[in-house]
Amino acid sequence: MVTEPNFYGEDPFFATVESEKSGALLAAALRTPPHSLIVHSAVQTAEPIMAALAEEIHRRDMQLPGVLGPAEAADIFARVWTAKVGCKALLSMRERVYELRKVLSPRPVAGRLREAKDSDAALLLRWYRDFTIEALPDDESISEADALRHLRGTQRLCYIHVIDTG
């Protein structure tokens, strides 16, 4: 995000909704296109807050493939958004958040990591598609262009574990 904010071809979206009186944070949202909007609100009466957020997103003419976040906030945003734009919302996946409390060092393994090369593109594309199909079965945004951005981007996000067989 810092070195390549337009990694997916569009600007990321970041928003906060704050109390006019106290300045307290009421809600936050972010999106890295083409992915779903992520929302959060710890406020019990979040409907007006999510309505303000939906209004801003609609004003920017953003197309949303979905929303995710804590169930109550995501449900409220989905209800407000669908009423505003006239679409339907369908629950596709329930997720949970887990807390890491201790890091265990892995056992040493043979081999080494190496940065992926352009010659690895076909293999990485196959891995990328297989992973996305298994992890996100309803995601239809799988593309060779996405995989190649991960391979060739300035952050070089792809590495391959190589075991030298001698």
N, C-alpha and C positions, 0 to 999 in steps of 0.2 A: 504494500500500500504506500509506503514511503517512497521507494525508488521507482515504482511503476504504478501510479494511481489509476492509469487507464489500461491496466493489464487485460481487461475483458472488452476493451473498446469503448466503454462509456465511463463517465465520472462516477465514483462511488457517492453514495448519499449518506450523510450523517445528520441527525436532528436531535434536538432536545426540546422538551416542553417544560417551561419553568413557571412557577407561581409569580404572578405580577406583584403580589404583595410582599412575599418573603424572599423570592428568588430561589426557593427550594426546587430541586429537580423533581418533576412529576412523572416524566416518561422520557425514554430514549429510543431511538431507532437507527438502524443502519442497513445499507444494502450495497453489495458489490454486484452490479449487473453482470450476467443475466440471472443471478440468483434471487431467491426470495427475500423479502423484507424481514428483518429481525426487529421485534418490538419488546419493550419491557416497561412495566409500570407497577410500582408498589402501592399505588393509590387505590383505595377500595372503589371509589366512584370514577372509574376510568373512562366512561363513555364520552364525556365532553372533551377529555384530553385526547382520546383516540380520534374523535371527530376533527379536532384541530390538526392533528397529524395527517389524517386522510385528506383534509382540505389542501394542505400544503403539497402533498404528493400529487394530488389531482391537478393543482395549479401548474405544477411542473410537467404535466402530461406524461407521467411515468406509467409504464405498463408493468404490472406486478404479476409474476407467475404464482405467487403464494406468499404466505406470512408464517413466521414461526416465532416462538417465544413461550413464556409461561402460558399455560392453557387459558387462563382468564383474560390476559391481555391480548393474546392472539385471537381468541374467540370474539372479543369485543371489537377489535380492529376489523376482523373479517366481516362481522355484521354491519359495521358502519361503512366499510368500503363497498361491499356488495350493494347496499342500498344507494350509495352515491353513484356508482358506475353501471348498475344494472346487470351484474354478473352473478354466478352462483359460486358458493364456497363449498368445497368438499374436504372432509378430514381425510388426509392420506396417510399420516403417520403420527403416532404419539412417541415422544422422545423423553428421555430423562437426563438429568445432569448428575454427574458423579464427581466426588471430591477426592483428589489425590492427597493422601496424608503422609506417605513415605515413598521414597524412590529407592528401588533395589537395583543395584548395579547388575547388568547382565553378565552371564558367564562369557569368558572369551570364546570366540569362534574363529575358525580358520578363514582366511581370505582377507579382503580389504574392500573398502568403498572406493569407487571412482566416479568422477563426474560423467554423466551420460553424454554421448556424442551424437552427432547427426545420423551416424550409421546405426544407432540404436532406435531410431524413430519408429520403425514398424513394430518392434517388440514393445516399446513403451506405449504405443497407441493401443495395441492389443490389451496390455495390462490395464491401461486407463479405462478402456471400454468395459472390460470384464469387471473391474472394481466398481465402476459406476452402475452397471446393470445390477450387480449384487447388492450394493449399499443403497442405491437410490433408484429402485425399479420404475418409478414414475417420471424420472428425469429424462426428458427428451432432448436435452441440450448437449448430448455427447457429440463431440466433433473432433476431427483431426486437427483443426485449427487450435482448439483448446489444449490438446495434448502437446502440440508443437510450441505453443506459448510457454508451457511449463519447461519444455526441453531447451528452448532457445532464448528465454527471457534473460534479462540482466541478472536476475537472482539465481539462475540455474538451479531450479527446484528439483531436478531429477538426478538420482545417483543409482548406481548399480553395484550390488555386492558381487564381487568376483572371487572365485576360489581357484587359485592357480593349481593346475593338475600336473605341472612339470613337464 
